[in-house]
Amino acid sequence: MARDTSTEILAEMVANVLSVAFRTGEAVTEGDTVVLLESMKMEIPVIAERSGTVSAVKVAPGDVVQEGDVLLVLA
């Protein structure tokens, strides 16, 4: 049985999505900014904690996310 090695990148706070830097199928390197959020007039970069390939993008610019929402998934 194959082990699931996917990683969900989560929102750490309530925020607006300003931009998503990667699309499904694109390679991400550890340390890349994958999503840019805005909260209380501050821009908050969401950084990839590991390298991988984007298997799903769960948000789009203009979305409002809650703490714990999945932003994207890395395979």
N, CA, C and O atoms as a Maestro MAE file, in Angstrom:
{
 s_m_m2io_version
 :::
 2.0.0
}

f_m_ct {
 s_m_title
 :::
 protein
 m_atom[300] {
  # First column is atom index #
  i_m_mmod_type
  r_m_x_coord
  r_m_y_coord
  r_m_z_coord
  i_m_residue_number
  s_m_chain_name
  s_m_pdb_residue_name
  s_m_pdb_atom_name
  i_m_atomic_number
  :::
  1 25 0.842 -1.183 0.000 1 A "MET " " N  " 7
  2 3 0.000 0.000 0.000 1 A "MET " " CA " 6
  3 2 0.890 1.249 0.000 1 A "MET " " C  " 6
  4 15 1.817 1.351 0.804 1 A "MET " " O  " 8
  5 25 0.612 2.184 -0.887 2 A "ALA " " N  " 7
  6 3 1.411 3.412 -0.992 2 A "ALA " " CA " 6
  7 2 1.119 4.351 0.167 2 A "ALA " " C  " 6
  8 15 -0.025 4.523 0.585 2 A "ALA " " O  " 8
  9 25 2.170 4.941 0.662 3 A "ARG " " N  " 7
  10 3 2.028 5.897 1.762 3 A "ARG " " CA " 6
  11 2 1.733 7.279 1.197 3 A "ARG " " C  " 6
  12 15 2.383 7.709 0.244 3 A "ARG " " O  " 8
  13 25 0.763 7.977 1.771 4 A "ASP " " N  " 7
  14 3 0.414 9.327 1.323 4 A "ASP " " CA " 6
  15 2 1.460 10.300 1.859 4 A "ASP " " C  " 6
  16 15 1.618 10.456 3.070 4 A "ASP " " O  " 8
  17 25 2.168 10.947 0.943 5 A "THR " " N  " 7
  18 3 3.221 11.879 1.351 5 A "THR " " CA " 6
  19 2 2.831 13.320 1.048 5 A "THR " " C  " 6
  20 15 3.686 14.206 1.038 5 A "THR " " O  " 8
  21 25 1.543 13.559 0.800 6 A "SER " " N  " 7
  22 3 1.114 14.924 0.492 6 A "SER " " CA " 6
  23 2 1.157 15.793 1.742 6 A "SER " " C  " 6
  24 15 1.017 15.311 2.866 6 A "SER " " O  " 8
  25 25 1.354 17.076 1.513 7 A "THR " " N  " 7
  26 3 1.411 18.057 2.589 7 A "THR " " CA " 6
  27 2 0.424 19.167 2.287 7 A "THR " " C  " 6
  28 15 0.470 19.773 1.217 7 A "THR " " O  " 8
  29 25 -0.471 19.432 3.231 8 A "GLU " " N  " 7
  30 3 -1.400 20.554 3.084 8 A "GLU " " CA " 6
  31 2 -0.758 21.803 3.659 8 A "GLU " " C  " 6
  32 15 -0.237 21.790 4.774 8 A "GLU " " O  " 8
  33 25 -0.799 22.883 2.890 9 A "ILE " " N  " 7
  34 3 -0.331 24.176 3.382 9 A "ILE " " CA " 6
  35 2 -1.564 24.927 3.842 9 A "ILE " " C  " 6
  36 15 -2.492 25.154 3.066 9 A "ILE " " O  " 8
  37 25 -1.570 25.315 5.120 10 A "LEU " " N  " 7
  38 3 -2.755 25.880 5.768 10 A "LEU " " CA " 6
  39 2 -2.619 27.370 6.037 10 A "LEU " " C  " 6
  40 15 -1.513 27.890 6.189 10 A "LEU " " O  " 8
  41 25 -3.760 28.047 6.094 11 A "ALA " " N  " 7
  42 3 -3.794 29.447 6.525 11 A "ALA " " CA " 6
  43 2 -3.607 29.477 8.040 11 A "ALA " " C  " 6
  44 15 -4.187 28.665 8.761 11 A "ALA " " O  " 8
  45 25 -2.804 30.405 8.511 12 A "GLU " " N  " 7
  46 3 -2.554 30.514 9.944 12 A "GLU " " CA " 6
  47 2 -3.427 31.566 10.611 12 A "GLU " " C  " 6
  48 15 -3.368 31.755 11.826 12 A "GLU " " O  " 8
  49 25 -4.249 32.259 9.797 13 A "MET " " N  " 7
  50 3 -5.104 33.319 10.338 13 A "MET " " CA " 6
  51 2 -6.219 33.620 9.348 13 A "MET " " C  " 6
  52 15 -6.184 33.164 8.205 13 A "MET " " O  " 8
  53 25 -7.189 34.375 9.782 14 A "VAL " " N  " 7
  54 3 -8.230 34.885 8.884 14 A "VAL " " CA " 6
  55 2 -7.577 35.944 8.007 14 A "VAL " " C  " 6
  56 15 -6.930 36.860 8.515 14 A "VAL " " O  " 8
  57 25 -7.743 35.824 6.693 15 A "ALA " " N  " 7
  58 3 -7.070 36.752 5.780 15 A "ALA " " CA " 6
  59 2 -7.731 36.710 4.411 15 A "ALA " " C  " 6
  60 15 -8.517 35.814 4.100 15 A "ALA " " O  " 8
  61 25 -7.388 37.703 3.606 16 A "ASN " " N  " 7
  62 3 -7.777 37.737 2.196 16 A "ASN " " CA " 6
  63 2 -6.615 37.182 1.378 16 A "ASN " " C  " 6
  64 15 -5.451 37.435 1.688 16 A "ASN " " O  " 8
  65 25 -6.938 36.426 0.332 17 A "VAL " " N  " 7
  66 3 -5.908 35.912 -0.570 17 A "VAL " " CA " 6
  67 2 -5.608 37.003 -1.597 17 A "VAL " " C  " 6
  68 15 -6.488 37.414 -2.353 17 A "VAL " " O  " 8
  69 25 -4.363 37.464 -1.617 18 A "LEU " " N  " 7
  70 3 -3.942 38.465 -2.601 18 A "LEU " " CA " 6
  71 2 -3.471 37.808 -3.892 18 A "LEU " " C  " 6
  72 15 -3.833 38.241 -4.986 18 A "LEU " " O  " 8
  73 25 -2.654 36.754 -3.756 19 A "SER " " N  " 7
  74 3 -2.153 36.076 -4.947 19 A "SER " " CA " 6
  75 2 -1.756 34.644 -4.612 19 A "SER " " C  " 6
  76 15 -1.440 34.305 -3.472 19 A "SER " " O  " 8
  77 25 -1.785 33.814 -5.661 20 A "VAL " " N  " 7
  78 3 -1.327 32.428 -5.576 20 A "VAL " " CA " 6
  79 2 -0.215 32.296 -6.611 20 A "VAL " " C  " 6
  80 15 -0.436 32.539 -7.797 20 A "VAL " " O  " 8
  81 25 0.981 31.912 -6.164 21 A "ALA " " N  " 7
  82 3 2.159 31.942 -7.023 21 A "ALA " " CA " 6
  83 2 2.329 30.704 -7.900 21 A "ALA " " C  " 6
  84 15 3.098 30.737 -8.861 21 A "ALA " " O  " 8
  85 25 1.631 29.618 -7.591 22 A "PHE " " N  " 7
  86 3 1.834 28.369 -8.314 22 A "PHE " " CA " 6
  87 2 0.506 27.772 -8.747 22 A "PHE " " C  " 6
  88 15 -0.535 28.014 -8.135 22 A "PHE " " O  " 8
  89 25 0.565 26.976 -9.833 23 A "ARG " " N  " 7
  90 3 -0.612 26.265 -10.324 23 A "ARG " " CA " 6
  91 2 -0.387 24.767 -10.168 23 A "ARG " " C  " 6
  92 15 0.740 24.318 -9.959 23 A "ARG " " O  " 8
  93 25 -1.451 24.010 -10.269 24 A "THR " " N  " 7
  94 3 -1.368 22.558 -10.192 24 A "THR " " CA " 6
  95 2 -0.337 22.046 -11.199 24 A "THR " " C  " 6
  96 15 -0.332 22.441 -12.365 24 A "THR " " O  " 8
  97 25 0.539 21.152 -10.716 25 A "GLY " " N  " 7
  98 3 1.561 20.556 -11.563 25 A "GLY " " CA " 6
  99 2 2.898 21.257 -11.525 25 A "GLY " " C  " 6
  100 15 3.891 20.714 -12.010 25 A "GLY " " O  " 8
  101 25 2.949 22.449 -10.961 26 A "GLU " " N  " 7
  102 3 4.212 23.189 -10.908 26 A "GLU " " CA " 6
  103 2 5.048 22.750 -9.704 26 A "GLU " " C  " 6
  104 15 4.517 22.370 -8.661 26 A "GLU " " O  " 8
  105 25 6.360 22.814 -9.878 27 A "ALA " " N  " 7
  106 3 7.295 22.444 -8.808 27 A "ALA " " CA " 6
  107 2 7.508 23.625 -7.863 27 A "ALA " " C  " 6
  108 15 7.636 24.773 -8.289 27 A "ALA " " O  " 8
  109 25 7.541 23.314 -6.579 28 A "VAL " " N  " 7
  110 3 7.773 24.295 -5.516 28 A "VAL " " CA " 6
  111 2 9.042 23.889 -4.782 28 A "VAL " " C  " 6
  112 15 9.259 22.708 -4.512 28 A "VAL " " O  " 8
  113 25 9.874 24.866 -4.461 29 A "THR " " N  " 7
  114 3 11.093 24.621 -3.698 29 A "THR " " CA " 6
  115 2 10.881 25.115 -2.270 29 A "THR " " C  " 6
  116 15 10.250 26.147 -2.042 29 A "THR " " O  " 8
  117 25 11.416 24.365 -1.322 30 A "GLU " " N  " 7
  118 3 11.343 24.786 0.082 30 A "GLU " " CA " 6
  119 2 11.780 26.237 0.189 30 A "GLU " " C  " 6
  120 15 12.825 26.616 -0.340 30 A "GLU " " O  " 8
  121 25 10.975 27.058 0.879 31 A "GLY " " N  " 7
  122 3 11.292 28.472 1.057 31 A "GLY " " CA " 6
  123 2 10.576 29.387 0.084 31 A "GLY " " C  " 6
  124 15 10.566 30.604 0.273 31 A "GLY " " O  " 8
  125 25 9.968 28.814 -0.971 32 A "ASP " " N  " 7
  126 3 9.200 29.635 -1.918 32 A "ASP " " CA " 6
  127 2 7.959 30.216 -1.254 32 A "ASP " " C  " 6
  128 15 7.343 29.572 -0.405 32 A "ASP " " O  " 8
  129 25 7.597 31.432 -1.643 33 A "THR " " N  " 7
  130 3 6.314 32.002 -1.235 33 A "THR " " CA " 6
  131 2 5.269 31.424 -2.172 33 A "THR " " C  " 6
  132 15 5.324 31.650 -3.381 33 A "THR " " O  " 8
  133 25 4.309 30.673 -1.618 34 A "VAL " " N  " 7
  134 3 3.306 30.009 -2.448 34 A "VAL " " CA " 6
  135 2 2.004 30.793 -2.536 34 A "VAL " " C  " 6
  136 15 1.308 30.743 -3.549 34 A "VAL " " O  " 8
  137 25 1.682 31.512 -1.473 35 A "VAL " " N  " 7
  138 3 0.460 32.320 -1.427 35 A "VAL " " CA " 6
  139 2 0.793 33.607 -0.676 35 A "VAL " " C  " 6
  140 15 1.583 33.600 0.269 35 A "VAL " " O  " 8
  141 25 0.187 34.703 -1.104 36 A "LEU " " N  " 7
  142 3 0.336 35.971 -0.399 36 A "LEU " " CA " 6
  143 2 -1.027 36.335 0.177 36 A "LEU " " C  " 6
  144 15 -2.007 36.475 -0.554 36 A "LEU " " O  " 8
  145 25 -1.072 36.485 1.502 37 A "LEU " " N  " 7
  146 3 -2.302 36.840 2.197 37 A "LEU " " CA " 6
  147 2 -2.235 38.283 2.665 37 A "LEU " " C  " 6
  148 15 -1.157 38.871 2.751 37 A "LEU " " O  " 8
  149 25 -3.401 38.850 2.968 38 A "GLU " " N  " 7
  150 3 -3.491 40.204 3.531 38 A "GLU " " CA " 6
  151 2 -4.435 40.151 4.717 38 A "GLU " " C  " 6
  152 15 -5.552 39.640 4.628 38 A "GLU " " O  " 8
  153 25 -3.960 40.690 5.825 39 A "SER " " N  " 7
  154 3 -4.777 40.773 7.027 39 A "SER " " CA " 6
  155 2 -4.400 42.048 7.768 39 A "SER " " C  " 6
  156 15 -3.221 42.312 8.009 39 A "SER " " O  " 8
  157 25 -5.393 42.824 8.122 40 A "MET " " N  " 7
  158 3 -5.185 44.068 8.851 40 A "MET " " CA " 6
  159 2 -4.174 44.977 8.138 40 A "MET " " C  " 6
  160 15 -3.317 45.591 8.774 40 A "MET " " O  " 8
  161 25 -4.293 45.049 6.803 41 A "LYS " " N  " 7
  162 3 -3.453 45.889 5.945 41 A "LYS " " CA " 6
  163 2 -1.987 45.477 5.928 41 A "LYS " " C  " 6
  164 15 -1.118 46.263 5.552 41 A "LYS " " O  " 8
  165 25 -1.718 44.239 6.338 42 A "MET " " N  " 7
  166 3 -0.358 43.698 6.281 42 A "MET " " CA " 6
  167 2 -0.340 42.542 5.298 42 A "MET " " C  " 6
  168 15 -1.261 41.725 5.281 42 A "MET " " O  " 8
  169 25 0.702 42.467 4.476 43 A "GLU " " N  " 7
  170 3 0.872 41.347 3.568 43 A "GLU " " CA " 6
  171 2 1.642 40.242 4.288 43 A "GLU " " C  " 6
  172 15 2.680 40.492 4.900 43 A "GLU " " O  " 8
  173 25 1.123 39.023 4.206 44 A "ILE " " N  " 7
  174 3 1.718 37.890 4.893 44 A "ILE " " CA " 6
  175 2 2.059 36.814 3.863 44 A "ILE " " C  " 6
  176 15 1.155 36.202 3.294 44 A "ILE " " O  " 8
  177 25 3.350 36.574 3.614 45 A "PRO " " N  " 7
  178 3 3.702 35.499 2.687 45 A "PRO " " CA " 6
  179 2 3.548 34.139 3.368 45 A "PRO " " C  " 6
  180 15 3.908 33.977 4.534 45 A "PRO " " O  " 8
  181 25 3.014 33.171 2.635 46 A "VAL " " N  " 7
  182 3 2.928 31.790 3.113 46 A "VAL " " CA " 6
  183 2 4.046 31.032 2.406 46 A "VAL " " C  " 6
  184 15 4.081 30.958 1.177 46 A "VAL " " O  " 8
  185 25 4.956 30.473 3.194 47 A "ILE " " N  " 7
  186 3 6.179 29.864 2.692 47 A "ILE " " CA " 6
  187 2 6.057 28.339 2.682 47 A "ILE " " C  " 6
  188 15 5.541 27.746 3.630 47 A "ILE " " O  " 8
  189 25 6.533 27.712 1.609 48 A "ALA " " N  " 7
  190 3 6.564 26.246 1.533 48 A "ALA " " CA " 6
  191 2 7.620 25.720 2.498 48 A "ALA " " C  " 6
  192 15 8.767 26.167 2.484 48 A "ALA " " O  " 8
  193 25 7.223 24.768 3.333 49 A "GLU " " N  " 7
  194 3 8.153 24.192 4.298 49 A "GLU " " CA " 6
  195 2 8.930 23.021 3.726 49 A "GLU " " C  " 6
  196 15 9.856 22.510 4.357 49 A "GLU " " O  " 8
  197 25 8.544 22.594 2.515 50 A "ARG " " N  " 7
  198 3 9.283 21.530 1.830 50 A "ARG " " CA " 6
  199 2 9.100 21.690 0.328 50 A "ARG " " C  " 6
  200 15 8.198 22.393 -0.128 50 A "ARG " " O  " 8
  201 25 9.947 21.043 -0.416 51 A "SER " " N  " 7
  202 3 9.825 21.040 -1.870 51 A "SER " " CA " 6
  203 2 8.802 19.994 -2.291 51 A "SER " " C  " 6
  204 15 8.551 19.030 -1.568 51 A "SER " " O  " 8
  205 25 8.218 20.191 -3.461 52 A "GLY " " N  " 7
  206 3 7.262 19.223 -3.979 52 A "GLY " " CA " 6
  207 2 6.583 19.766 -5.212 52 A "GLY " " C  " 6
  208 15 6.967 20.807 -5.744 52 A "GLY " " O  " 8
  209 25 5.570 19.052 -5.661 53 A "THR " " N  " 7
  210 3 4.776 19.453 -6.809 53 A "THR " " CA " 6
  211 2 3.374 19.780 -6.322 53 A "THR " " C  " 6
  212 15 2.802 19.041 -5.520 53 A "THR " " O  " 8
  213 25 2.822 20.886 -6.805 54 A "VAL " " N  " 7
  214 3 1.475 21.290 -6.391 54 A "VAL " " CA " 6
  215 2 0.473 20.296 -6.977 54 A "VAL " " C  " 6
  216 15 0.368 20.154 -8.195 54 A "VAL " " O  " 8
  217 25 -0.259 19.612 -6.102 55 A "SER " " N  " 7
  218 3 -1.264 18.654 -6.566 55 A "SER " " CA " 6
  219 2 -2.668 19.247 -6.528 55 A "SER " " C  " 6
  220 15 -3.571 18.736 -7.191 55 A "SER " " O  " 8
  221 25 -2.864 20.328 -5.754 56 A "ALA " " N  " 7
  222 3 -4.175 20.984 -5.703 56 A "ALA " " CA " 6
  223 2 -4.026 22.405 -5.173 56 A "ALA " " C  " 6
  224 15 -3.298 22.653 -4.212 56 A "ALA " " O  " 8
  225 25 -4.718 23.318 -5.810 57 A "VAL " " N  " 7
  226 3 -4.806 24.702 -5.334 57 A "VAL " " CA " 6
  227 2 -6.238 24.899 -4.861 57 A "VAL " " C  " 6
  228 15 -7.178 24.717 -5.636 57 A "VAL " " O  " 8
  229 25 -6.411 25.268 -3.602 58 A "LYS " " N  " 7
  230 3 -7.739 25.340 -2.995 58 A "LYS " " CA " 6
  231 2 -8.284 26.758 -2.867 58 A "LYS " " C  " 6
  232 15 -9.426 26.936 -2.443 58 A "LYS " " O  " 8
  233 25 -7.489 27.777 -3.226 59 A "VAL " " N  " 7
  234 3 -7.921 29.173 -3.090 59 A "VAL " " CA " 6
  235 2 -7.590 29.955 -4.350 59 A "VAL " " C  " 6
  236 15 -6.808 29.513 -5.192 59 A "VAL " " O  " 8
  237 25 -8.200 31.123 -4.458 60 A "ALA " " N  " 7
  238 3 -7.953 32.031 -5.577 60 A "ALA " " CA " 6
  239 2 -7.880 33.447 -5.029 60 A "ALA " " C  " 6
  240 15 -8.417 33.724 -3.956 60 A "ALA " " O  " 8
  241 25 -7.215 34.357 -5.759 61 A "PRO " " N  " 7
  242 3 -7.183 35.745 -5.314 61 A "PRO " " CA " 6
  243 2 -8.599 36.267 -5.078 61 A "PRO " " C  " 6
  244 15 -9.506 36.037 -5.877 61 A "PRO " " O  " 8
  245 25 -8.766 36.978 -3.958 62 A "GLY " " N  " 7
  246 3 -10.065 37.510 -3.587 62 A "GLY " " CA " 6
  247 2 -10.811 36.661 -2.571 62 A "GLY " " C  " 6
  248 15 -11.757 37.132 -1.939 62 A "GLY " " O  " 8
  249 25 -10.387 35.406 -2.412 63 A "ASP " " N  " 7
  250 3 -11.021 34.544 -1.409 63 A "ASP " " CA " 6
  251 2 -10.682 35.033 -0.005 63 A "ASP " " C  " 6
  252 15 -9.637 35.645 0.218 63 A "ASP " " O  " 8
  253 25 -11.575 34.757 0.930 64 A "VAL " " N  " 7
  254 3 -11.315 34.995 2.353 64 A "VAL " " CA " 6
  255 2 -11.133 33.628 2.990 64 A "VAL " " C  " 6
  256 15 -11.986 32.752 2.849 64 A "VAL " " O  " 8
  257 25 -10.018 33.448 3.691 65 A "VAL " " N  " 7
  258 3 -9.729 32.174 4.337 65 A "VAL " " CA " 6
  259 2 -9.790 32.326 5.850 65 A "VAL " " C  " 6
  260 15 -9.565 33.400 6.408 65 A "VAL " " O  " 8
  261 25 -10.102 31.212 6.483 66 A "GLN " " N  " 7
  262 3 -10.145 31.140 7.939 66 A "GLN " " CA " 6
  263 2 -8.904 30.384 8.426 66 A "GLN " " C  " 6
  264 15 -8.285 29.645 7.661 66 A "GLN " " O  " 8
  265 25 -8.552 30.567 9.669 67 A "GLU " " N  " 7
  266 3 -7.430 29.838 10.245 67 A "GLU " " CA " 6
  267 2 -7.666 28.345 10.062 67 A "GLU " " C  " 6
  268 15 -8.730 27.830 10.405 67 A "GLU " " O  " 8
  269 25 -6.661 27.647 9.515 68 A "GLY " " N  " 7
  270 3 -6.756 26.212 9.318 68 A "GLY " " CA " 6
  271 2 -7.257 25.783 7.945 68 A "GLY " " C  " 6
  272 15 -7.222 24.596 7.622 68 A "GLY " " O  " 8
  273 25 -7.725 26.735 7.127 69 A "ASP " " N  " 7
  274 3 -8.168 26.383 5.774 69 A "ASP " " CA " 6
  275 2 -6.974 25.932 4.935 69 A "ASP " " C  " 6
  276 15 -5.870 26.458 5.077 69 A "ASP " " O  " 8
  277 25 -7.208 24.954 4.060 70 A "VAL " " N  " 7
  278 3 -6.170 24.474 3.157 70 A "VAL " " CA " 6
  279 2 -6.011 25.470 2.018 70 A "VAL " " C  " 6
  280 15 -6.988 25.824 1.358 70 A "VAL " " O  " 8
  281 25 -4.789 25.922 1.788 71 A "LEU " " N  " 7
  282 3 -4.498 26.842 0.698 71 A "LEU " " CA " 6
  283 2 -4.094 26.069 -0.563 71 A "LEU " " C  " 6
  284 15 -4.621 26.303 -1.650 71 A "LEU " " O  " 8
  285 25 -3.143 25.143 -0.386 72 A "LEU " " N  " 7
  286 3 -2.783 24.257 -1.481 72 A "LEU " " CA " 6
  287 2 -2.165 22.995 -0.920 72 A "LEU " " C  " 6
  288 15 -1.827 22.917 0.261 72 A "LEU " " O  " 8
  289 25 -2.023 22.000 -1.794 73 A "VAL " " N  " 7
  290 3 -1.501 20.693 -1.393 73 A "VAL " " CA " 6
  291 2 -0.288 20.384 -2.236 73 A "VAL " " C  " 6
  292 15 -0.311 20.532 -3.458 73 A "VAL " " O  " 8
  293 25 0.787 19.946 -1.569 74 A "LEU " " N  " 7
  294 3 2.003 19.511 -2.248 74 A "LEU " " CA " 6
  295 2 2.086 17.990 -2.228 74 A "LEU " " C  " 6
  296 15 1.788 17.352 -1.218 74 A "LEU " " O  " 8
  297 25 2.496 17.418 -3.357 75 A "ALA " " N  " 7
  298 3 2.708 15.971 -3.436 75 A "ALA " " CA " 6
  299 2 4.193 15.688 -3.357 75 A "ALA " " C  " 6
  300 15 4.604 14.528 -3.405 75 A "ALA " " O  " 8
  :::
 }
 m_bond[299] {
  # First column is bond index #
  i_m_from
  i_m_to
  i_m_order
  :::
  1 1 2 1
  2 2 3 1
  3 3 4 2
  4 3 5 1
  5 5 6 1
  6 6 7 1
  7 7 8 2
  8 7 9 1
  9 9 10 1
  10 10 11 1
  11 11 12 2
  12 11 13 1
  13 13 14 1
  14 14 15 1
  15 15 16 2
  16 15 17 1
  17 17 18 1
  18 18 19 1
  19 19 20 2
  20 19 21 1
  21 21 22 1
  22 22 23 1
  23 23 24 2
  24 23 25 1
  25 25 26 1
  26 26 27 1
  27 27 28 2
  28 27 29 1
  29 29 30 1
  30 30 31 1
  31 31 32 2
  32 31 33 1
  33 33 34 1
  34 34 35 1
  35 35 36 2
  36 35 37 1
  37 37 38 1
  38 38 39 1
  39 39 40 2
  40 39 41 1
  41 41 42 1
  42 42 43 1
  43 43 44 2
  44 43 45 1
  45 45 46 1
  46 46 47 1
  47 47 48 2
  48 47 49 1
  49 49 50 1
  50 50 51 1
  51 51 52 2
  52 51 53 1
  53 53 54 1
  54 54 55 1
  55 55 56 2
  56 55 57 1
  57 57 58 1
  58 58 59 1
  59 59 60 2
  60 59 61 1
  61 61 62 1
  62 62 63 1
  63 63 64 2
  64 63 65 1
  65 65 66 1
  66 66 67 1
  67 67 68 2
  68 67 69 1
  69 69 70 1
  70 70 71 1
  71 71 72 2
  72 71 73 1
  73 73 74 1
  74 74 75 1
  75 75 76 2
  76 75 77 1
  77 77 78 1
  78 78 79 1
  79 79 80 2
  80 79 81 1
  81 81 82 1
  82 82 83 1
  83 83 84 2
  84 83 85 1
  85 85 86 1
  86 86 87 1
  87 87 88 2
  88 87 89 1
  89 89 90 1
  90 90 91 1
  91 91 92 2
  92 91 93 1
  93 93 94 1
  94 94 95 1
  95 95 96 2
  96 95 97 1
  97 97 98 1
  98 98 99 1
  99 99 100 2
  100 99 101 1
  101 101 102 1
  102 102 103 1
  103 103 104 2
  104 103 105 1
  105 105 106 1
  106 106 107 1
  107 107 108 2
  108 107 109 1
  109 109 110 1
  110 110 111 1
  111 111 112 2
  112 111 113 1
  113 113 114 1
  114 114 115 1
  115 115 116 2
  116 115 117 1
  117 117 118 1
  118 118 119 1
  119 119 120 2
  120 119 121 1
  121 121 122 1
  122 122 123 1
  123 123 124 2
  124 123 125 1
  125 125 126 1
  126 126 127 1
  127 127 128 2
  128 127 129 1
  129 129 130 1
  130 130 131 1
  131 131 132 2
  132 131 133 1
  133 133 134 1
  134 134 135 1
  135 135 136 2
  136 135 137 1
  137 137 138 1
  138 138 139 1
  139 139 140 2
  140 139 141 1
  141 141 142 1
  142 142 143 1
  143 143 144 2
  144 143 145 1
  145 145 146 1
  146 146 147 1
  147 147 148 2
  148 147 149 1
  149 149 150 1
  150 150 151 1
  151 151 152 2
  152 151 153 1
  153 153 154 1
  154 154 155 1
  155 155 156 2
  156 155 157 1
  157 157 158 1
  158 158 159 1
  159 159 160 2
  160 159 161 1
  161 161 162 1
  162 162 163 1
  163 163 164 2
  164 163 165 1
  165 165 166 1
  166 166 167 1
  167 167 168 2
  168 167 169 1
  169 169 170 1
  170 170 171 1
  171 171 172 2
  172 171 173 1
  173 173 174 1
  174 174 175 1
  175 175 176 2
  176 175 177 1
  177 177 178 1
  178 178 179 1
  179 179 180 2
  180 179 181 1
  181 181 182 1
  182 182 183 1
  183 183 184 2
  184 183 185 1
  185 185 186 1
  186 186 187 1
  187 187 188 2
  188 187 189 1
  189 189 190 1
  190 190 191 1
  191 191 192 2
  192 191 193 1
  193 193 194 1
  194 194 195 1
  195 195 196 2
  196 195 197 1
  197 197 198 1
  198 198 199 1
  199 199 200 2
  200 199 201 1
  201 201 202 1
  202 202 203 1
  203 203 204 2
  204 203 205 1
  205 205 206 1
  206 206 207 1
  207 207 208 2
  208 207 209 1
  209 209 210 1
  210 210 211 1
  211 211 212 2
  212 211 213 1
  213 213 214 1
  214 214 215 1
  215 215 216 2
  216 215 217 1
  217 217 218 1
  218 218 219 1
  219 219 220 2
  220 219 221 1
  221 221 222 1
  222 222 223 1
  223 223 224 2
  224 223 225 1
  225 225 226 1
  226 226 227 1
  227 227 228 2
  228 227 229 1
  229 229 230 1
  230 230 231 1
  231 231 232 2
  232 231 233 1
  233 233 234 1
  234 234 235 1
  235 235 236 2
  236 235 237 1
  237 237 238 1
  238 238 239 1
  239 239 240 2
  240 239 241 1
  241 241 242 1
  242 242 243 1
  243 243 244 2
  244 243 245 1
  245 245 246 1
  246 246 247 1
  247 247 248 2
  248 247 249 1
  249 249 250 1
  250 250 251 1
  251 251 252 2
  252 251 253 1
  253 253 254 1
  254 254 255 1
  255 255 256 2
  256 255 257 1
  257 257 258 1
  258 258 259 1
  259 259 260 2
  260 259 261 1
  261 261 262 1
  262 262 263 1
  263 263 264 2
  264 263 265 1
  265 265 266 1
  266 266 267 1
  267 267 268 2
  268 267 269 1
  269 269 270 1
  270 270 271 1
  271 271 272 2
  272 271 273 1
  273 273 274 1
  274 274 275 1
  275 275 276 2
  276 275 277 1
  277 277 278 1
  278 278 279 1
  279 279 280 2
  280 279 281 1
  281 281 282 1
  282 282 283 1
  283 283 284 2
  284 283 285 1
  285 285 286 1
  286 286 287 1
  287 287 288 2
  288 287 289 1
  289 289 290 1
  290 290 291 1
  291 291 292 2
  292 291 293 1
  293 293 294 1
  294 294 295 1
  295 295 296 2
  296 295 297 1
  297 297 298 1
  298 298 299 1
  299 299 300 2
  :::
 }
}
